[in-house]
Amino acid sequence: MIEFALQDKEEKSFRKFEKKHSKCSYQDAIGGKTAITFIPTGIGEVVVVKCQSCNKEENITDFSTW
């Protein structure tokens, strides 16, 4: 089983991103307005968040953990 988790800095960046996009309207059956994508690499995982409403993306990877 593979498990992905946000580091502390990444979680803070994620919460900041969510707050910034709280006014974006998005209608979904399960309420998945913000998508988190984990991209495994040989030295760590790249973490990208995306607002499904306005399609803005932000790389929130904490490179200090690499």
PDB file of N, CA, C and O in Angstrom:
ATOM      1  N   MET A   1       0.839  -1.177   0.000  1.00  0.00           N
ATOM      2  CA  MET A   1       0.000   0.000   0.000  1.00  0.00           C
ATOM      3  C   MET A   1       0.886   1.243   0.000  1.00  0.00           C
ATOM      4  O   MET A   1       1.881   1.309   0.722  1.00  0.00           O
ATOM      5  N   ILE A   2       0.519   2.212  -0.806  1.00  0.00           N
ATOM      6  CA  ILE A   2       1.229   3.487  -0.869  1.00  0.00           C
ATOM      7  C   ILE A   2       0.375   4.533  -0.164  1.00  0.00           C
ATOM      8  O   ILE A   2      -0.833   4.622  -0.384  1.00  0.00           O
ATOM      9  N   GLU A   3       1.018   5.314   0.680  1.00  0.00           N
ATOM     10  CA  GLU A   3       0.306   6.348   1.422  1.00  0.00           C
ATOM     11  C   GLU A   3       1.013   7.687   1.242  1.00  0.00           C
ATOM     12  O   GLU A   3       2.236   7.774   1.353  1.00  0.00           O
ATOM     13  N   PHE A   4       0.235   8.722   0.965  1.00  0.00           N
ATOM     14  CA  PHE A   4       0.775  10.065   0.798  1.00  0.00           C
ATOM     15  C   PHE A   4       0.238  10.958   1.909  1.00  0.00           C
ATOM     16  O   PHE A   4      -0.910  10.815   2.328  1.00  0.00           O
ATOM     17  N   ALA A   5       1.062  11.868   2.380  1.00  0.00           N
ATOM     18  CA  ALA A   5       0.653  12.807   3.427  1.00  0.00           C
ATOM     19  C   ALA A   5       1.364  14.131   3.220  1.00  0.00           C
ATOM     20  O   ALA A   5       2.464  14.184   2.670  1.00  0.00           O
ATOM     21  N   LEU A   6       0.719  15.199   3.670  1.00  0.00           N
ATOM     22  CA  LEU A   6       1.324  16.520   3.599  1.00  0.00           C
ATOM     23  C   LEU A   6       2.260  16.724   4.784  1.00  0.00           C
ATOM     24  O   LEU A   6       1.947  16.338   5.911  1.00  0.00           O
ATOM     25  N   GLN A   7       3.411  17.335   4.514  1.00  0.00           N
ATOM     26  CA  GLN A   7       4.313  17.759   5.582  1.00  0.00           C
ATOM     27  C   GLN A   7       3.697  19.004   6.238  1.00  0.00           C
ATOM     28  O   GLN A   7       2.767  19.593   5.686  1.00  0.00           O
ATOM     29  N   ASP A   8       4.200  19.402   7.390  1.00  0.00           N
ATOM     30  CA  ASP A   8       3.643  20.552   8.109  1.00  0.00           C
ATOM     31  C   ASP A   8       3.597  21.824   7.260  1.00  0.00           C
ATOM     32  O   ASP A   8       2.568  22.498   7.208  1.00  0.00           O
ATOM     33  N   LYS A   9       4.705  22.152   6.598  1.00  0.00           N
ATOM     34  CA  LYS A   9       4.753  23.357   5.750  1.00  0.00           C
ATOM     35  C   LYS A   9       3.779  23.242   4.579  1.00  0.00           C
ATOM     36  O   LYS A   9       3.146  24.223   4.188  1.00  0.00           O
ATOM     37  N   GLU A  10       3.664  22.032   4.023  1.00  0.00           N
ATOM     38  CA  GLU A  10       2.751  21.820   2.903  1.00  0.00           C
ATOM     39  C   GLU A  10       1.300  21.979   3.353  1.00  0.00           C
ATOM     40  O   GLU A  10       0.477  22.534   2.625  1.00  0.00           O
ATOM     41  N   GLU A  11       0.995  21.497   4.538  1.00  0.00           N
ATOM     42  CA  GLU A  11      -0.368  21.640   5.053  1.00  0.00           C
ATOM     43  C   GLU A  11      -0.717  23.107   5.278  1.00  0.00           C
ATOM     44  O   GLU A  11      -1.830  23.533   4.972  1.00  0.00           O
ATOM     45  N   LYS A  12       0.228  23.883   5.810  1.00  0.00           N
ATOM     46  CA  LYS A  12      -0.005  25.315   5.990  1.00  0.00           C
ATOM     47  C   LYS A  12      -0.228  26.005   4.646  1.00  0.00           C
ATOM     48  O   LYS A  12      -1.109  26.855   4.515  1.00  0.00           O
ATOM     49  N   SER A  13       0.573  25.637   3.654  1.00  0.00           N
ATOM     50  CA  SER A  13       0.415  26.208   2.309  1.00  0.00           C
ATOM     51  C   SER A  13      -0.923  25.802   1.708  1.00  0.00           C
ATOM     52  O   SER A  13      -1.572  26.600   1.032  1.00  0.00           O
ATOM     53  N   PHE A  14      -1.334  24.564   1.953  1.00  0.00           N
ATOM     54  CA  PHE A  14      -2.621  24.080   1.454  1.00  0.00           C
ATOM     55  C   PHE A  14      -3.771  24.877   2.065  1.00  0.00           C
ATOM     56  O   PHE A  14      -4.680  25.295   1.348  1.00  0.00           O
ATOM     57  N   ARG A  15      -3.741  25.093   3.378  1.00  0.00           N
ATOM     58  CA  ARG A  15      -4.798  25.853   4.060  1.00  0.00           C
ATOM     59  C   ARG A  15      -4.842  27.290   3.546  1.00  0.00           C
ATOM     60  O   ARG A  15      -5.923  27.859   3.389  1.00  0.00           O
ATOM     61  N   LYS A  16      -3.682  27.878   3.286  1.00  0.00           N
ATOM     62  CA  LYS A  16      -3.595  29.231   2.737  1.00  0.00           C
ATOM     63  C   LYS A  16      -4.221  29.275   1.331  1.00  0.00           C
ATOM     64  O   LYS A  16      -4.960  30.202   1.002  1.00  0.00           O
ATOM     65  N   PHE A  17      -3.914  28.261   0.512  1.00  0.00           N
ATOM     66  CA  PHE A  17      -4.468  28.173  -0.840  1.00  0.00           C
ATOM     67  C   PHE A  17      -5.990  28.041  -0.773  1.00  0.00           C
ATOM     68  O   PHE A  17      -6.708  28.714  -1.513  1.00  0.00           O
ATOM     69  N   GLU A  18      -6.479  27.172   0.118  1.00  0.00           N
ATOM     70  CA  GLU A  18      -7.930  26.985   0.273  1.00  0.00           C
ATOM     71  C   GLU A  18      -8.618  28.286   0.669  1.00  0.00           C
ATOM     72  O   GLU A  18      -9.678  28.626   0.143  1.00  0.00           O
ATOM     73  N   LYS A  19      -8.008  29.003   1.594  1.00  0.00           N
ATOM     74  CA  LYS A  19      -8.596  30.264   2.050  1.00  0.00           C
ATOM     75  C   LYS A  19      -8.648  31.275   0.913  1.00  0.00           C
ATOM     76  O   LYS A  19      -9.640  31.982   0.739  1.00  0.00           O
ATOM     77  N   LYS A  20      -7.554  31.335   0.134  1.00  0.00           N
ATOM     78  CA  LYS A  20      -7.477  32.271  -0.993  1.00  0.00           C
ATOM     79  C   LYS A  20      -8.550  31.966  -2.042  1.00  0.00           C
ATOM     80  O   LYS A  20      -9.029  32.875  -2.720  1.00  0.00           O
ATOM     81  N   HIS A  21      -8.926  30.701  -2.178  1.00  0.00           N
ATOM     82  CA  HIS A  21      -9.899  30.290  -3.197  1.00  0.00           C
ATOM     83  C   HIS A  21     -11.277  29.970  -2.608  1.00  0.00           C
ATOM     84  O   HIS A  21     -12.103  29.334  -3.264  1.00  0.00           O
ATOM     85  N   SER A  22     -11.517  30.406  -1.388  1.00  0.00           N
ATOM     86  CA  SER A  22     -12.799  30.108  -0.736  1.00  0.00           C
ATOM     87  C   SER A  22     -13.982  30.768  -1.439  1.00  0.00           C
ATOM     88  O   SER A  22     -15.111  30.288  -1.335  1.00  0.00           O
ATOM     89  N   LYS A  23     -13.735  31.847  -2.141  1.00  0.00           N
ATOM     90  CA  LYS A  23     -14.816  32.553  -2.847  1.00  0.00           C
ATOM     91  C   LYS A  23     -15.133  31.940  -4.209  1.00  0.00           C
ATOM     92  O   LYS A  23     -16.163  32.260  -4.803  1.00  0.00           O
ATOM     93  N   CYS A  24     -14.270  31.073  -4.706  1.00  0.00           N
ATOM     94  CA  CYS A  24     -14.513  30.429  -5.995  1.00  0.00           C
ATOM     95  C   CYS A  24     -15.712  29.493  -5.862  1.00  0.00           C
ATOM     96  O   CYS A  24     -15.809  28.728  -4.902  1.00  0.00           O
ATOM     97  N   SER A  25     -16.606  29.559  -6.815  1.00  0.00           N
ATOM     98  CA  SER A  25     -17.783  28.695  -6.749  1.00  0.00           C
ATOM     99  C   SER A  25     -17.538  27.433  -7.569  1.00  0.00           C
ATOM    100  O   SER A  25     -17.037  27.480  -8.692  1.00  0.00           O
ATOM    101  N   TYR A  26     -17.904  26.323  -6.978  1.00  0.00           N
ATOM    102  CA  TYR A  26     -17.736  25.033  -7.652  1.00  0.00           C
ATOM    103  C   TYR A  26     -18.802  24.084  -7.141  1.00  0.00           C
ATOM    104  O   TYR A  26     -18.942  23.896  -5.933  1.00  0.00           O
ATOM    105  N   GLN A  27     -19.542  23.494  -8.039  1.00  0.00           N
ATOM    106  CA  GLN A  27     -20.594  22.563  -7.665  1.00  0.00           C
ATOM    107  C   GLN A  27     -20.181  21.155  -8.060  1.00  0.00           C
ATOM    108  O   GLN A  27     -19.940  20.866  -9.232  1.00  0.00           O
ATOM    109  N   ASP A  28     -20.105  20.293  -7.068  1.00  0.00           N
ATOM    110  CA  ASP A  28     -19.735  18.905  -7.287  1.00  0.00           C
ATOM    111  C   ASP A  28     -20.558  18.058  -6.332  1.00  0.00           C
ATOM    112  O   ASP A  28     -20.915  18.509  -5.244  1.00  0.00           O
ATOM    113  N   ALA A  29     -20.852  16.862  -6.730  1.00  0.00           N
ATOM    114  CA  ALA A  29     -21.676  15.976  -5.899  1.00  0.00           C
ATOM    115  C   ALA A  29     -21.020  15.672  -4.556  1.00  0.00           C
ATOM    116  O   ALA A  29     -21.716  15.490  -3.557  1.00  0.00           O
ATOM    117  N   ILE A  30     -19.680  15.613  -4.521  1.00  0.00           N
ATOM    118  CA  ILE A  30     -19.015  15.282  -3.268  1.00  0.00           C
ATOM    119  C   ILE A  30     -18.228  16.457  -2.689  1.00  0.00           C
ATOM    120  O   ILE A  30     -17.554  16.297  -1.672  1.00  0.00           O
ATOM    121  N   GLY A  31     -18.298  17.608  -3.302  1.00  0.00           N
ATOM    122  CA  GLY A  31     -17.655  18.805  -2.759  1.00  0.00           C
ATOM    123  C   GLY A  31     -16.155  18.856  -2.916  1.00  0.00           C
ATOM    124  O   GLY A  31     -15.479  19.491  -2.107  1.00  0.00           O
ATOM    125  N   GLY A  32     -15.614  18.213  -3.923  1.00  0.00           N
ATOM    126  CA  GLY A  32     -14.166  18.192  -4.131  1.00  0.00           C
ATOM    127  C   GLY A  32     -13.666  19.394  -4.885  1.00  0.00           C
ATOM    128  O   GLY A  32     -13.214  19.264  -6.023  1.00  0.00           O
ATOM    129  N   LYS A  33     -13.736  20.583  -4.271  1.00  0.00           N
ATOM    130  CA  LYS A  33     -13.343  21.814  -4.959  1.00  0.00           C
ATOM    131  C   LYS A  33     -11.833  21.931  -5.138  1.00  0.00           C
ATOM    132  O   LYS A  33     -11.373  22.493  -6.132  1.00  0.00           O
ATOM    133  N   THR A  34     -11.063  21.412  -4.199  1.00  0.00           N
ATOM    134  CA  THR A  34      -9.608  21.508  -4.274  1.00  0.00           C
ATOM    135  C   THR A  34      -9.006  20.121  -4.477  1.00  0.00           C
ATOM    136  O   THR A  34      -9.300  19.190  -3.727  1.00  0.00           O
ATOM    137  N   ALA A  35      -8.169  19.995  -5.491  1.00  0.00           N
ATOM    138  CA  ALA A  35      -7.510  18.717  -5.775  1.00  0.00           C
ATOM    139  C   ALA A  35      -6.057  18.784  -5.329  1.00  0.00           C
ATOM    140  O   ALA A  35      -5.382  19.792  -5.537  1.00  0.00           O
ATOM    141  N   ILE A  36      -5.583  17.709  -4.718  1.00  0.00           N
ATOM    142  CA  ILE A  36      -4.177  17.603  -4.331  1.00  0.00           C
ATOM    143  C   ILE A  36      -3.570  16.472  -5.146  1.00  0.00           C
ATOM    144  O   ILE A  36      -4.078  15.351  -5.139  1.00  0.00           O
ATOM    145  N   THR A  37      -2.482  16.769  -5.850  1.00  0.00           N
ATOM    146  CA  THR A  37      -1.800  15.770  -6.654  1.00  0.00           C
ATOM    147  C   THR A  37      -0.412  15.523  -6.078  1.00  0.00           C
ATOM    148  O   THR A  37       0.359  16.457  -5.859  1.00  0.00           O
ATOM    149  N   PHE A  38      -0.107  14.250  -5.834  1.00  0.00           N
ATOM    150  CA  PHE A  38       1.218  13.849  -5.359  1.00  0.00           C
ATOM    151  C   PHE A  38       1.948  13.192  -6.523  1.00  0.00           C
ATOM    152  O   PHE A  38       1.426  12.267  -7.145  1.00  0.00           O
ATOM    153  N   ILE A  39       3.159  13.670  -6.817  1.00  0.00           N
ATOM    154  CA  ILE A  39       3.947  13.129  -7.911  1.00  0.00           C
ATOM    155  C   ILE A  39       5.234  12.557  -7.330  1.00  0.00           C
ATOM    156  O   ILE A  39       6.150  13.304  -6.988  1.00  0.00           O
ATOM    157  N   PRO A  40       5.306  11.229  -7.218  1.00  0.00           N
ATOM    158  CA  PRO A  40       6.520  10.620  -6.658  1.00  0.00           C
ATOM    159  C   PRO A  40       7.724  10.808  -7.582  1.00  0.00           C
ATOM    160  O   PRO A  40       7.620  10.669  -8.801  1.00  0.00           O
ATOM    161  N   THR A  41       8.861  11.126  -6.978  1.00  0.00           N
ATOM    162  CA  THR A  41      10.124  11.208  -7.713  1.00  0.00           C
ATOM    163  C   THR A  41      11.122  10.334  -6.973  1.00  0.00           C
ATOM    164  O   THR A  41      10.768   9.714  -5.970  1.00  0.00           O
ATOM    165  N   GLY A  42      12.315  10.273  -7.427  1.00  0.00           N
ATOM    166  CA  GLY A  42      13.322   9.452  -6.774  1.00  0.00           C
ATOM    167  C   GLY A  42      13.800   9.992  -5.434  1.00  0.00           C
ATOM    168  O   GLY A  42      14.398   9.256  -4.648  1.00  0.00           O
ATOM    169  N   ILE A  43      13.541  11.283  -5.162  1.00  0.00           N
ATOM    170  CA  ILE A  43      14.049  11.879  -3.922  1.00  0.00           C
ATOM    171  C   ILE A  43      12.957  12.445  -3.021  1.00  0.00           C
ATOM    172  O   ILE A  43      13.256  12.893  -1.914  1.00  0.00           O
ATOM    173  N   GLY A  44      11.732  12.440  -3.450  1.00  0.00           N
ATOM    174  CA  GLY A  44      10.621  12.968  -2.653  1.00  0.00           C
ATOM    175  C   GLY A  44       9.373  13.059  -3.500  1.00  0.00           C
ATOM    176  O   GLY A  44       9.350  12.608  -4.645  1.00  0.00           O
ATOM    177  N   GLU A  45       8.334  13.644  -2.929  1.00  0.00           N
ATOM    178  CA  GLU A  45       7.084  13.811  -3.670  1.00  0.00           C
ATOM    179  C   GLU A  45       6.818  15.280  -3.941  1.00  0.00           C
ATOM    180  O   GLU A  45       6.930  16.119  -3.047  1.00  0.00           O
ATOM    181  N   VAL A  46       6.465  15.582  -5.176  1.00  0.00           N
ATOM    182  CA  VAL A  46       6.023  16.920  -5.545  1.00  0.00           C
ATOM    183  C   VAL A  46       4.539  16.988  -5.195  1.00  0.00           C
ATOM    184  O   VAL A  46       3.784  16.060  -5.484  1.00  0.00           O
ATOM    185  N   VAL A  47       4.125  18.095  -4.569  1.00  0.00           N
ATOM    186  CA  VAL A  47       2.732  18.262  -4.171  1.00  0.00           C
ATOM    187  C   VAL A  47       2.168  19.494  -4.862  1.00  0.00           C
ATOM    188  O   VAL A  47       2.690  20.598  -4.704  1.00  0.00           O
ATOM    189  N   VAL A  48       1.103  19.302  -5.628  1.00  0.00           N
ATOM    190  CA  VAL A  48       0.467  20.393  -6.365  1.00  0.00           C
ATOM    191  C   VAL A  48      -1.006  20.450  -5.959  1.00  0.00           C
ATOM    192  O   VAL A  48      -1.689  19.426  -5.931  1.00  0.00           O
ATOM    193  N   VAL A  49      -1.489  21.657  -5.644  1.00  0.00           N
ATOM    194  CA  VAL A  49      -2.911  21.839  -5.350  1.00  0.00           C
ATOM    195  C   VAL A  49      -3.543  22.611  -6.496  1.00  0.00           C
ATOM    196  O   VAL A  49      -2.902  23.449  -7.129  1.00  0.00           O
ATOM    197  N   LYS A  50      -4.815  22.313  -6.751  1.00  0.00           N
ATOM    198  CA  LYS A  50      -5.523  22.965  -7.854  1.00  0.00           C
ATOM    199  C   LYS A  50      -6.949  23.277  -7.429  1.00  0.00           C
ATOM    200  O   LYS A  50      -7.638  22.430  -6.859  1.00  0.00           O
ATOM    201  N   CYS A  51      -7.386  24.500  -7.712  1.00  0.00           N
ATOM    202  CA  CYS A  51      -8.767  24.896  -7.502  1.00  0.00           C
ATOM    203  C   CYS A  51      -9.553  24.428  -8.726  1.00  0.00           C
ATOM    204  O   CYS A  51      -9.265  24.849  -9.846  1.00  0.00           O
ATOM    205  N   GLN A  52     -10.531  23.573  -8.519  1.00  0.00           N
ATOM    206  CA  GLN A  52     -11.301  23.020  -9.630  1.00  0.00           C
ATOM    207  C   GLN A  52     -12.222  24.063 -10.256  1.00  0.00           C
ATOM    208  O   GLN A  52     -12.718  23.858 -11.364  1.00  0.00           O
ATOM    209  N   SER A  53     -12.458  25.179  -9.564  1.00  0.00           N
ATOM    210  CA  SER A  53     -13.340  26.213 -10.081  1.00  0.00           C
ATOM    211  C   SER A  53     -12.619  27.147 -11.057  1.00  0.00           C
ATOM    212  O   SER A  53     -13.068  27.343 -12.187  1.00  0.00           O
ATOM    213  N   CYS A  54     -11.494  27.722 -10.607  1.00  0.00           N
ATOM    214  CA  CYS A  54     -10.787  28.696 -11.458  1.00  0.00           C
ATOM    215  C   CYS A  54      -9.567  28.097 -12.156  1.00  0.00           C
ATOM    216  O   CYS A  54      -8.898  28.782 -12.929  1.00  0.00           O
ATOM    217  N   ASN A  55      -9.273  26.824 -11.888  1.00  0.00           N
ATOM    218  CA  ASN A  55      -8.166  26.076 -12.497  1.00  0.00           C
ATOM    219  C   ASN A  55      -6.773  26.610 -12.150  1.00  0.00           C
ATOM    220  O   ASN A  55      -5.809  26.296 -12.848  1.00  0.00           O
ATOM    221  N   LYS A  56      -6.650  27.404 -11.097  1.00  0.00           N
ATOM    222  CA  LYS A  56      -5.329  27.865 -10.653  1.00  0.00           C
ATOM    223  C   LYS A  56      -4.632  26.726  -9.919  1.00  0.00           C
ATOM    224  O   LYS A  56      -5.244  26.009  -9.127  1.00  0.00           O
ATOM    225  N   GLU A  57      -3.338  26.574 -10.201  1.00  0.00           N
ATOM    226  CA  GLU A  57      -2.525  25.543  -9.558  1.00  0.00           C
ATOM    227  C   GLU A  57      -1.383  26.189  -8.804  1.00  0.00           C
ATOM    228  O   GLU A  57      -0.915  27.272  -9.155  1.00  0.00           O
ATOM    229  N   GLU A  58      -0.941  25.499  -7.754  1.00  0.00           N
ATOM    230  CA  GLU A  58       0.203  25.982  -6.998  1.00  0.00           C
ATOM    231  C   GLU A  58       1.024  24.782  -6.505  1.00  0.00           C
ATOM    232  O   GLU A  58       0.483  23.818  -5.964  1.00  0.00           O
ATOM    233  N   ASN A  59       2.317  24.869  -6.705  1.00  0.00           N
ATOM    234  CA  ASN A  59       3.215  23.833  -6.192  1.00  0.00           C
ATOM    235  C   ASN A  59       3.515  24.175  -4.741  1.00  0.00           C
ATOM    236  O   ASN A  59       4.120  25.210  -4.463  1.00  0.00           O
ATOM    237  N   ILE A  60       3.098  23.312  -3.806  1.00  0.00           N
ATOM    238  CA  ILE A  60       3.298  23.576  -2.375  1.00  0.00           C
ATOM    239  C   ILE A  60       4.345  22.637  -1.774  1.00  0.00           C
ATOM    240  O   ILE A  60       4.403  22.472  -0.556  1.00  0.00           O
ATOM    241  N   THR A  61       5.153  22.037  -2.604  1.00  0.00           N
ATOM    242  CA  THR A  61       6.166  21.080  -2.150  1.00  0.00           C
ATOM    243  C   THR A  61       7.127  21.716  -1.154  1.00  0.00           C
ATOM    244  O   THR A  61       7.648  22.806  -1.391  1.00  0.00           O
ATOM    245  N   ASP A  62       7.357  21.029  -0.042  1.00  0.00           N
ATOM    246  CA  ASP A  62       8.355  21.457   0.938  1.00  0.00           C
ATOM    247  C   ASP A  62       9.681  20.793   0.544  1.00  0.00           C
ATOM    248  O   ASP A  62       9.976  19.676   0.970  1.00  0.00           O
ATOM    249  N   PHE A  63      10.464  21.487  -0.267  1.00  0.00           N
ATOM    250  CA  PHE A  63      11.718  20.927  -0.771  1.00  0.00           C
ATOM    251  C   PHE A  63      12.778  20.770   0.321  1.00  0.00           C
ATOM    252  O   PHE A  63      13.777  20.079   0.123  1.00  0.00           O
ATOM    253  N   SER A  64      12.561  21.412   1.474  1.00  0.00           N
ATOM    254  CA  SER A  64      13.538  21.275   2.565  1.00  0.00           C
ATOM    255  C   SER A  64      13.549  19.871   3.149  1.00  0.00           C
ATOM    256  O   SER A  64      14.479  19.511   3.871  1.00  0.00           O
ATOM    257  N   THR A  65      12.528  19.071   2.848  1.00  0.00           N
ATOM    258  CA  THR A  65      12.488  17.683   3.352  1.00  0.00           C
ATOM    259  C   THR A  65      13.181  16.712   2.395  1.00  0.00           C
ATOM    260  O   THR A  65      13.278  15.521   2.690  1.00  0.00           O
ATOM    261  N   TRP A  66      13.655  17.198   1.270  1.00  0.00           N
ATOM    262  CA  TRP A  66      14.297  16.323   0.290  1.00  0.00           C
ATOM    263  C   TRP A  66      15.724  16.121   0.649  1.00  0.00           C
ATOM    264  O   TRP A  66      16.444  15.412  -0.055  1.00  0.00           O
TER     265      TRP A  66
END
